[in-house]
Amino acid sequence: MPTDAIGDWPGWRQTRAMAARFVGWAVDTEGSSRSSALIRIGLAMLFWARWAGELLLYRDQSPIGLFLAVNFFLATMLLFVGYHSRIAAVWTGSVGLAMYYYFGHQLGREPWTHHHTYLLAIAALLIALTPCGRSYSLDRYLAVMRAERTGLPPPAERGNLWGLRLIVVQLSVLYFFAAFDKTNYAFLSGARIEQIFLWYYAGSDYPAGLAWLATIVSLGVVALEYCLAFGLPFRRTRRYLVLPGLVFHAIIYVTLPVYTFSATMALLYLAYFDADAVDKVIARLQGIGIAETTREGMS
């Protein structure tokens, strides 16, 4: 029988095991809310870093400009302090998408059409699918106050984290297509890197040895992005890729005008790590025993 032949295939058991691990990763999403709360706070700060200066009320006093600015600052402030956190995240993400699609593409504000703009908006929407308000938030403070008034224990800082899984998928897709778009002769030959270097640094003076160095850098960038796309989601390979990934984004930040893209990627790396493991690291930093943290999470 064909099914028997498949069952006898040496790699079948390994494939089934990998599939089972993937299903478990996608379905078993209960965990600490602290990593998603940190992402929530970081996203609000990144929204301010990228757009706050452009959206101050005196910048554009037209009705639509004021409407955008008021919505931007209200949504991001609520996201930062964590009041009605999920609603604030949806609100913030919606404002970001409006800036990307309508103000950017439709009205022609070209800097708002870049991929880092889209990533910020999508990340805010995805963080709304996590318990991002159960830690480090005004929502948490009010919940603890209600529990104290009623004599009940404070609610556990845990919840369904499938939004973090979707962030991981989004980052892997981003890395894959970034590498795929560069998998052509124009980039792999080093010509594109040469062009960028001459435009921003050297002008018309062509440095000696630039061609071979640009080729090596181009090949390394594409190889790294493919590795990050397929390796970061898995624990065994993640340990070897986190530092190169962060260094890669740091180099891009200090050498090219990528705005908040590098900081956004570094922040979203938190989604790759097990939320309970992140919680344990935070507990150590705060001098709280792991056993105490575990009891609180299970209560």
NUPA-604950 format. One record per residue (C-alpha): x, y, z. Coordinates in Angstrom, 3 decimals. Layout:
BEGIN
<node><X>X</X><Y>Y</Y><Z>Z</Z></node>
...
This chain:
BEGIN
<node><X>0.000</X><Y>0.000</Y><Z>0.000</Z></node>
<node><X>1.245</X><Y>3.556</Y><Z>-0.706</Z></node>
<node><X>0.542</X><Y>4.571</Y><Z>2.888</Z></node>
<node><X>2.716</X><Y>1.711</Y><Z>4.137</Z></node>
<node><X>5.521</X><Y>2.865</Y><Z>1.867</Z></node>
<node><X>5.241</X><Y>6.375</Y><Z>3.272</Z></node>
<node><X>5.279</X><Y>4.979</Y><Z>6.797</Z></node>
<node><X>8.474</X><Y>3.059</Y><Z>6.030</Z></node>
<node><X>10.204</X><Y>6.123</Y><Z>4.633</Z></node>
<node><X>13.122</X><Y>6.920</Y><Z>7.000</Z></node>
<node><X>12.310</X><Y>10.637</Y><Z>7.186</Z></node>
<node><X>8.596</X><Y>10.165</Y><Z>7.848</Z></node>
<node><X>8.853</X><Y>9.980</Y><Z>11.622</Z></node>
<node><X>11.062</X><Y>13.027</Y><Z>11.734</Z></node>
<node><X>8.630</X><Y>14.912</Y><Z>9.498</Z></node>
<node><X>5.712</X><Y>13.933</Y><Z>11.727</Z></node>
<node><X>7.645</X><Y>15.021</Y><Z>14.804</Z></node>
<node><X>8.421</X><Y>18.389</Y><Z>13.234</Z></node>
<node><X>4.779</X><Y>18.807</Y><Z>12.246</Z></node>
<node><X>3.685</X><Y>17.929</Y><Z>15.785</Z></node>
<node><X>6.086</X><Y>20.494</Y><Z>17.242</Z></node>
<node><X>4.789</X><Y>23.144</Y><Z>14.857</Z></node>
<node><X>1.171</X><Y>22.400</Y><Z>15.791</Z></node>
<node><X>2.089</X><Y>22.552</Y><Z>19.462</Z></node>
<node><X>3.879</X><Y>25.870</Y><Z>18.926</Z></node>
<node><X>0.870</X><Y>27.314</Y><Z>17.105</Z></node>
<node><X>-1.827</X><Y>25.945</Y><Z>19.416</Z></node>
<node><X>-0.223</X><Y>25.891</Y><Z>22.874</Z></node>
<node><X>-0.082</X><Y>29.655</Y><Z>23.271</Z></node>
<node><X>-0.737</X><Y>30.174</Y><Z>26.986</Z></node>
<node><X>2.015</X><Y>32.121</Y><Z>28.717</Z></node>
<node><X>3.203</X><Y>35.157</Y><Z>30.619</Z></node>
<node><X>1.904</X><Y>38.532</Y><Z>29.476</Z></node>
<node><X>5.052</X><Y>40.456</Y><Z>30.350</Z></node>
<node><X>6.874</X><Y>40.127</Y><Z>27.025</Z></node>
<node><X>3.791</X><Y>41.280</Y><Z>25.090</Z></node>
<node><X>3.436</X><Y>44.191</Y><Z>27.529</Z></node>
<node><X>7.031</X><Y>45.232</Y><Z>26.869</Z></node>
<node><X>6.353</X><Y>45.117</Y><Z>23.132</Z></node>
<node><X>3.222</X><Y>47.233</Y><Z>23.662</Z></node>
<node><X>5.184</X><Y>49.933</Y><Z>25.468</Z></node>
<node><X>8.011</X><Y>49.815</Y><Z>22.957</Z></node>
<node><X>5.659</X><Y>50.156</Y><Z>19.998</Z></node>
<node><X>4.088</X><Y>53.281</Y><Z>21.466</Z></node>
<node><X>7.538</X><Y>54.823</Y><Z>21.898</Z></node>
<node><X>8.499</X><Y>53.880</Y><Z>18.334</Z></node>
<node><X>5.341</X><Y>55.506</Y><Z>16.978</Z></node>
<node><X>6.366</X><Y>58.692</Y><Z>18.793</Z></node>
<node><X>9.963</X><Y>58.456</Y><Z>17.635</Z></node>
<node><X>8.898</X><Y>58.117</Y><Z>14.012</Z></node>
<node><X>5.947</X><Y>60.509</Y><Z>13.723</Z></node>
<node><X>5.380</X><Y>62.673</Y><Z>16.800</Z></node>
<node><X>7.496</X><Y>65.520</Y><Z>15.478</Z></node>
<node><X>5.618</X><Y>65.516</Y><Z>12.169</Z></node>
<node><X>2.173</X><Y>65.419</Y><Z>13.791</Z></node>
<node><X>2.408</X><Y>68.236</Y><Z>16.321</Z></node>
<node><X>-0.765</X><Y>70.284</Y><Z>16.099</Z></node>
<node><X>0.841</X><Y>73.352</Y><Z>14.541</Z></node>
<node><X>2.320</X><Y>71.306</Y><Z>11.674</Z></node>
<node><X>-0.907</X><Y>70.756</Y><Z>9.733</Z></node>
<node><X>-3.881</X><Y>72.769</Y><Z>10.923</Z></node>
<node><X>-6.273</X><Y>71.512</Y><Z>8.251</Z></node>
<node><X>-9.283</X><Y>69.530</Y><Z>9.555</Z></node>
<node><X>-7.876</X><Y>66.210</Y><Z>8.320</Z></node>
<node><X>-4.411</X><Y>67.026</Y><Z>9.669</Z></node>
<node><X>-5.769</X><Y>67.862</Y><Z>13.110</Z></node>
<node><X>-8.004</X><Y>64.782</Y><Z>13.045</Z></node>
<node><X>-5.004</X><Y>62.568</Y><Z>12.314</Z></node>
<node><X>-2.840</X><Y>64.204</Y><Z>14.968</Z></node>
<node><X>-5.469</X><Y>63.964</Y><Z>17.725</Z></node>
<node><X>-6.141</X><Y>60.309</Y><Z>16.948</Z></node>
<node><X>-2.424</X><Y>59.559</Y><Z>16.800</Z></node>
<node><X>-1.568</X><Y>61.073</Y><Z>20.165</Z></node>
<node><X>-4.644</X><Y>59.747</Y><Z>21.987</Z></node>
<node><X>-4.194</X><Y>56.204</Y><Z>20.683</Z></node>
<node><X>-0.473</X><Y>56.003</Y><Z>21.326</Z></node>
<node><X>-0.756</X><Y>57.528</Y><Z>24.801</Z></node>
<node><X>-3.379</X><Y>54.962</Y><Z>25.795</Z></node>
<node><X>-1.180</X><Y>52.233</Y><Z>24.331</Z></node>
<node><X>1.831</X><Y>53.451</Y><Z>26.303</Z></node>
<node><X>0.116</X><Y>53.655</Y><Z>29.685</Z></node>
<node><X>-1.923</X><Y>50.511</Y><Z>28.966</Z></node>
<node><X>-5.469</X><Y>51.725</Y><Z>29.444</Z></node>
<node><X>-7.947</X><Y>49.541</Y><Z>27.582</Z></node>
<node><X>-4.767</X><Y>48.204</Y><Z>26.061</Z></node>
<node><X>-6.182</X><Y>46.006</Y><Z>23.321</Z></node>
<node><X>-8.535</X><Y>48.696</Y><Z>22.091</Z></node>
<node><X>-5.648</X><Y>51.161</Y><Z>22.168</Z></node>
<node><X>-3.515</X><Y>48.740</Y><Z>20.141</Z></node>
<node><X>-6.226</X><Y>48.353</Y><Z>17.485</Z></node>
<node><X>-6.694</X><Y>52.126</Y><Z>17.442</Z></node>
<node><X>-2.953</X><Y>52.750</Y><Z>17.089</Z></node>
<node><X>-2.557</X><Y>50.130</Y><Z>14.378</Z></node>
<node><X>-5.510</X><Y>51.546</Y><Z>12.459</Z></node>
<node><X>-3.997</X><Y>55.037</Y><Z>12.608</Z></node>
<node><X>-0.736</X><Y>53.582</Y><Z>11.321</Z></node>
<node><X>-2.449</X><Y>51.860</Y><Z>8.403</Z></node>
<node><X>-4.333</X><Y>55.055</Y><Z>7.567</Z></node>
<node><X>-1.027</X><Y>56.902</Y><Z>7.485</Z></node>
<node><X>0.519</X><Y>54.206</Y><Z>5.301</Z></node>
<node><X>-2.273</X><Y>53.690</Y><Z>2.777</Z></node>
<node><X>-4.223</X><Y>56.960</Y><Z>2.690</Z></node>
<node><X>-1.786</X><Y>59.691</Y><Z>3.662</Z></node>
<node><X>1.216</X><Y>57.867</Y><Z>2.227</Z></node>
<node><X>0.099</X><Y>56.182</Y><Z>-0.976</Z></node>
<node><X>-3.091</X><Y>58.116</Y><Z>-1.711</Z></node>
<node><X>-1.995</X><Y>61.641</Y><Z>-0.757</Z></node>
<node><X>1.627</X><Y>61.159</Y><Z>-1.740</Z></node>
<node><X>3.551</X><Y>61.497</Y><Z>1.538</Z></node>
<node><X>6.318</X><Y>59.247</Y><Z>0.253</Z></node>
<node><X>8.253</X><Y>58.742</Y><Z>3.532</Z></node>
<node><X>5.092</X><Y>57.239</Y><Z>5.047</Z></node>
<node><X>4.948</X><Y>54.522</Y><Z>2.359</Z></node>
<node><X>8.072</X><Y>52.688</Y><Z>3.493</Z></node>
<node><X>7.979</X><Y>49.155</Y><Z>4.844</Z></node>
<node><X>8.921</X><Y>50.239</Y><Z>8.367</Z></node>
<node><X>5.669</X><Y>52.237</Y><Z>8.476</Z></node>
<node><X>3.635</X><Y>49.191</Y><Z>7.551</Z></node>
<node><X>5.525</X><Y>47.007</Y><Z>10.035</Z></node>
<node><X>4.777</X><Y>49.353</Y><Z>12.942</Z></node>
<node><X>1.073</X><Y>49.430</Y><Z>12.096</Z></node>
<node><X>0.789</X><Y>45.653</Y><Z>11.700</Z></node>
<node><X>2.761</X><Y>45.014</Y><Z>14.897</Z></node>
<node><X>0.338</X><Y>47.216</Y><Z>16.850</Z></node>
<node><X>-2.636</X><Y>45.299</Y><Z>15.449</Z></node>
<node><X>-1.035</X><Y>41.936</Y><Z>16.225</Z></node>
<node><X>-0.109</X><Y>42.905</Y><Z>19.781</Z></node>
<node><X>-3.833</X><Y>43.501</Y><Z>20.322</Z></node>
<node><X>-4.203</X><Y>39.710</Y><Z>20.010</Z></node>
<node><X>-2.141</X><Y>39.213</Y><Z>23.175</Z></node>
<node><X>-2.810</X><Y>39.966</Y><Z>26.868</Z></node>
<node><X>-0.638</X><Y>43.064</Y><Z>26.476</Z></node>
<node><X>-2.564</X><Y>44.956</Y><Z>29.155</Z></node>
<node><X>-2.202</X><Y>42.385</Y><Z>31.939</Z></node>
<node><X>1.302</X><Y>43.572</Y><Z>32.851</Z></node>
<node><X>3.007</X><Y>46.947</Y><Z>33.232</Z></node>
<node><X>-0.196</X><Y>48.854</Y><Z>32.555</Z></node>
<node><X>-2.915</X><Y>50.994</Y><Z>34.036</Z></node>
<node><X>-5.242</X><Y>48.092</Y><Z>33.266</Z></node>
<node><X>-3.141</X><Y>45.915</Y><Z>35.574</Z></node>
<node><X>-3.125</X><Y>48.533</Y><Z>38.322</Z></node>
<node><X>-6.911</X><Y>48.891</Y><Z>38.214</Z></node>
<node><X>-7.350</X><Y>45.105</Y><Z>38.200</Z></node>
<node><X>-5.153</X><Y>44.750</Y><Z>41.288</Z></node>
<node><X>-7.078</X><Y>47.541</Y><Z>43.033</Z></node>
<node><X>-10.392</X><Y>45.793</Y><Z>42.285</Z></node>
<node><X>-9.025</X><Y>42.508</Y><Z>43.581</Z></node>
<node><X>-7.877</X><Y>44.127</Y><Z>46.825</Z></node>
<node><X>-11.281</X><Y>45.730</Y><Z>47.384</Z></node>
<node><X>-13.065</X><Y>42.410</Y><Z>46.919</Z></node>
<node><X>-10.525</X><Y>40.387</Y><Z>48.899</Z></node>
<node><X>-9.559</X><Y>38.257</Y><Z>45.894</Z></node>
<node><X>-6.034</X><Y>37.464</Y><Z>44.697</Z></node>
<node><X>-4.778</X><Y>39.650</Y><Z>41.840</Z></node>
<node><X>-5.369</X><Y>38.226</Y><Z>38.365</Z></node>
<node><X>-2.525</X><Y>36.192</Y><Z>36.913</Z></node>
<node><X>-0.311</X><Y>37.911</Y><Z>34.394</Z></node>
<node><X>-0.995</X><Y>35.267</Y><Z>31.762</Z></node>
<node><X>-3.068</X><Y>34.783</Y><Z>28.648</Z></node>
<node><X>-3.303</X><Y>33.563</Y><Z>25.077</Z></node>
<node><X>-0.222</X><Y>34.634</Y><Z>23.137</Z></node>
<node><X>-1.176</X><Y>33.657</Y><Z>19.615</Z></node>
<node><X>-0.615</X><Y>37.259</Y><Z>18.544</Z></node>
<node><X>3.101</X><Y>36.756</Y><Z>19.276</Z></node>
<node><X>3.052</X><Y>33.707</Y><Z>16.990</Z></node>
<node><X>1.635</X><Y>35.876</Y><Z>14.223</Z></node>
<node><X>4.380</X><Y>38.446</Y><Z>14.801</Z></node>
<node><X>6.940</X><Y>35.661</Y><Z>14.363</Z></node>
<node><X>5.305</X><Y>34.664</Y><Z>11.082</Z></node>
<node><X>5.272</X><Y>38.306</Y><Z>9.958</Z></node>
<node><X>8.985</X><Y>38.720</Y><Z>10.696</Z></node>
<node><X>9.895</X><Y>35.491</Y><Z>8.913</Z></node>
<node><X>7.883</X><Y>36.548</Y><Z>5.862</Z></node>
<node><X>9.591</X><Y>39.943</Y><Z>5.938</Z></node>
<node><X>13.074</X><Y>38.402</Y><Z>6.101</Z></node>
<node><X>12.279</X><Y>35.864</Y><Z>3.368</Z></node>
<node><X>10.993</X><Y>38.383</Y><Z>0.852</Z></node>
<node><X>13.760</X><Y>40.849</Y><Z>1.713</Z></node>
<node><X>16.241</X><Y>38.122</Y><Z>0.783</Z></node>
<node><X>14.194</X><Y>36.930</Y><Z>-2.194</Z></node>
<node><X>14.024</X><Y>40.449</Y><Z>-3.660</Z></node>
<node><X>17.820</X><Y>40.651</Y><Z>-3.420</Z></node>
<node><X>18.392</X><Y>37.273</Y><Z>-5.054</Z></node>
<node><X>19.310</X><Y>38.689</Y><Z>-8.445</Z></node>
<node><X>22.479</X><Y>39.590</Y><Z>-10.285</Z></node>
<node><X>22.140</X><Y>43.319</Y><Z>-9.647</Z></node>
<node><X>22.386</X><Y>42.819</Y><Z>-5.900</Z></node>
<node><X>24.485</X><Y>39.647</Y><Z>-5.594</Z></node>
<node><X>27.156</X><Y>41.102</Y><Z>-7.888</Z></node>
<node><X>27.624</X><Y>43.940</Y><Z>-5.408</Z></node>
<node><X>26.432</X><Y>46.633</Y><Z>-7.817</Z></node>
<node><X>23.604</X><Y>47.743</Y><Z>-5.564</Z></node>
<node><X>25.864</X><Y>47.976</Y><Z>-2.505</Z></node>
<node><X>28.383</X><Y>49.947</Y><Z>-4.549</Z></node>
<node><X>25.642</X><Y>52.362</Y><Z>-5.616</Z></node>
<node><X>24.486</X><Y>52.876</Y><Z>-2.029</Z></node>
<node><X>28.043</X><Y>53.446</Y><Z>-0.807</Z></node>
<node><X>28.854</X><Y>55.937</Y><Z>-3.546</Z></node>
<node><X>25.566</X><Y>57.807</Y><Z>-3.028</Z></node>
<node><X>25.881</X><Y>58.239</Y><Z>0.744</Z></node>
<node><X>29.631</X><Y>58.225</Y><Z>1.375</Z></node>
<node><X>32.096</X><Y>58.396</Y><Z>-1.500</Z></node>
<node><X>30.414</X><Y>60.553</Y><Z>-4.108</Z></node>
<node><X>32.119</X><Y>60.174</Y><Z>-7.478</Z></node>
<node><X>35.383</X><Y>58.891</Y><Z>-5.970</Z></node>
<node><X>35.457</X><Y>55.122</Y><Z>-6.495</Z></node>
<node><X>37.577</X><Y>53.533</Y><Z>-3.742</Z></node>
<node><X>40.014</X><Y>50.787</Y><Z>-4.660</Z></node>
<node><X>38.824</X><Y>47.318</Y><Z>-3.733</Z></node>
<node><X>35.186</X><Y>48.340</Y><Z>-3.421</Z></node>
<node><X>33.939</X><Y>45.850</Y><Z>-6.029</Z></node>
<node><X>35.046</X><Y>42.646</Y><Z>-4.292</Z></node>
<node><X>34.109</X><Y>43.966</Y><Z>-0.836</Z></node>
<node><X>30.624</X><Y>44.939</Y><Z>-2.086</Z></node>
<node><X>30.157</X><Y>41.460</Y><Z>-3.554</Z></node>
<node><X>31.108</X><Y>39.772</Y><Z>-0.271</Z></node>
<node><X>28.784</X><Y>42.051</Y><Z>1.713</Z></node>
<node><X>25.923</X><Y>41.447</Y><Z>-0.727</Z></node>
<node><X>26.261</X><Y>37.666</Y><Z>-0.550</Z></node>
<node><X>26.511</X><Y>37.824</Y><Z>3.247</Z></node>
<node><X>23.389</X><Y>39.981</Y><Z>3.585</Z></node>
<node><X>21.264</X><Y>37.669</Y><Z>1.447</Z></node>
<node><X>22.535</X><Y>34.540</Y><Z>3.195</Z></node>
<node><X>21.900</X><Y>36.065</Y><Z>6.625</Z></node>
<node><X>18.358</X><Y>37.165</Y><Z>5.751</Z></node>
<node><X>17.474</X><Y>33.677</Y><Z>4.520</Z></node>
<node><X>18.929</X><Y>32.208</Y><Z>7.721</Z></node>
<node><X>16.968</X><Y>34.658</Y><Z>9.862</Z></node>
<node><X>13.760</X><Y>33.852</Y><Z>7.984</Z></node>
<node><X>13.996</X><Y>30.108</Y><Z>8.554</Z></node>
<node><X>16.186</X><Y>29.866</Y><Z>11.656</Z></node>
<node><X>14.902</X><Y>32.411</Y><Z>14.178</Z></node>
<node><X>11.580</X><Y>30.637</Y><Z>14.839</Z></node>
<node><X>13.406</X><Y>27.522</Y><Z>16.100</Z></node>
<node><X>15.194</X><Y>27.363</Y><Z>19.434</Z></node>
<node><X>18.127</X><Y>25.258</Y><Z>18.229</Z></node>
<node><X>19.119</X><Y>27.721</Y><Z>15.518</Z></node>
<node><X>17.874</X><Y>30.888</Y><Z>17.234</Z></node>
<node><X>20.742</X><Y>30.939</Y><Z>19.692</Z></node>
<node><X>23.196</X><Y>31.348</Y><Z>16.819</Z></node>
<node><X>21.157</X><Y>33.957</Y><Z>14.918</Z></node>
<node><X>19.872</X><Y>36.462</Y><Z>17.488</Z></node>
<node><X>23.178</X><Y>38.286</Y><Z>17.910</Z></node>
<node><X>24.016</X><Y>38.387</Y><Z>14.164</Z></node>
<node><X>20.477</X><Y>39.627</Y><Z>13.498</Z></node>
<node><X>20.713</X><Y>42.409</Y><Z>16.068</Z></node>
<node><X>24.186</X><Y>43.424</Y><Z>14.873</Z></node>
<node><X>22.899</X><Y>43.439</Y><Z>11.286</Z></node>
<node><X>20.084</X><Y>45.830</Y><Z>12.180</Z></node>
<node><X>22.412</X><Y>48.005</Y><Z>14.258</Z></node>
<node><X>24.782</X><Y>48.361</Y><Z>11.283</Z></node>
<node><X>21.881</X><Y>49.261</Y><Z>8.998</Z></node>
<node><X>20.672</X><Y>51.856</Y><Z>11.507</Z></node>
<node><X>23.990</X><Y>53.702</Y><Z>11.807</Z></node>
<node><X>24.842</X><Y>53.551</Y><Z>8.097</Z></node>
<node><X>21.533</X><Y>54.088</Y><Z>6.250</Z></node>
<node><X>18.384</X><Y>56.224</Y><Z>6.723</Z></node>
<node><X>16.086</X><Y>53.399</Y><Z>7.861</Z></node>
<node><X>14.292</X><Y>55.488</Y><Z>10.492</Z></node>
<node><X>12.777</X><Y>53.232</Y><Z>13.195</Z></node>
<node><X>12.987</X><Y>49.971</Y><Z>11.249</Z></node>
<node><X>16.000</X><Y>48.544</Y><Z>13.092</Z></node>
<node><X>14.593</X><Y>49.429</Y><Z>16.518</Z></node>
<node><X>11.234</X><Y>47.897</Y><Z>15.584</Z></node>
<node><X>12.870</X><Y>44.641</Y><Z>14.505</Z></node>
<node><X>14.978</X><Y>44.489</Y><Z>17.672</Z></node>
<node><X>11.874</X><Y>45.039</Y><Z>19.815</Z></node>
<node><X>9.854</X><Y>42.391</Y><Z>17.978</Z></node>
<node><X>12.624</X><Y>39.827</Y><Z>18.546</Z></node>
<node><X>10.977</X><Y>39.408</Y><Z>21.971</Z></node>
<node><X>8.198</X><Y>37.522</Y><Z>20.199</Z></node>
<node><X>10.648</X><Y>34.760</Y><Z>19.225</Z></node>
<node><X>11.386</X><Y>33.821</Y><Z>22.825</Z></node>
<node><X>9.201</X><Y>31.743</Y><Z>25.099</Z></node>
<node><X>7.163</X><Y>34.212</Y><Z>27.138</Z></node>
<node><X>7.624</X><Y>32.293</Y><Z>30.385</Z></node>
<node><X>11.396</X><Y>32.257</Y><Z>29.843</Z></node>
<node><X>11.303</X><Y>36.043</Y><Z>29.375</Z></node>
<node><X>9.265</X><Y>36.266</Y><Z>32.587</Z></node>
<node><X>11.950</X><Y>34.333</Y><Z>34.474</Z></node>
<node><X>14.665</X><Y>36.673</Y><Z>33.211</Z></node>
<node><X>12.617</X><Y>39.682</Y><Z>34.348</Z></node>
<node><X>12.095</X><Y>38.027</Y><Z>37.737</Z></node>
<node><X>15.842</X><Y>37.562</Y><Z>38.155</Z></node>
<node><X>16.484</X><Y>41.182</Y><Z>37.231</Z></node>
<node><X>13.928</X><Y>42.267</Y><Z>39.822</Z></node>
<node><X>15.349</X><Y>39.938</Y><Z>42.469</Z></node>
<node><X>12.197</X><Y>37.811</Y><Z>42.607</Z></node>
<node><X>12.568</X><Y>34.075</Y><Z>43.139</Z></node>
<node><X>11.566</X><Y>31.842</Y><Z>40.254</Z></node>
<node><X>9.431</X><Y>29.705</Y><Z>42.526</Z></node>
<node><X>7.458</X><Y>32.753</Y><Z>43.605</Z></node>
<node><X>6.935</X><Y>33.786</Y><Z>39.983</Z></node>
<node><X>5.768</X><Y>30.283</Y><Z>39.087</Z></node>
<node><X>3.245</X><Y>30.196</Y><Z>41.948</Z></node>
<node><X>1.850</X><Y>33.562</Y><Z>40.893</Z></node>
<node><X>1.545</X><Y>32.414</Y><Z>37.277</Z></node>
<node><X>-0.280</X><Y>29.222</Y><Z>38.266</Z></node>
<node><X>-2.665</X><Y>30.960</Y><Z>40.660</Z></node>
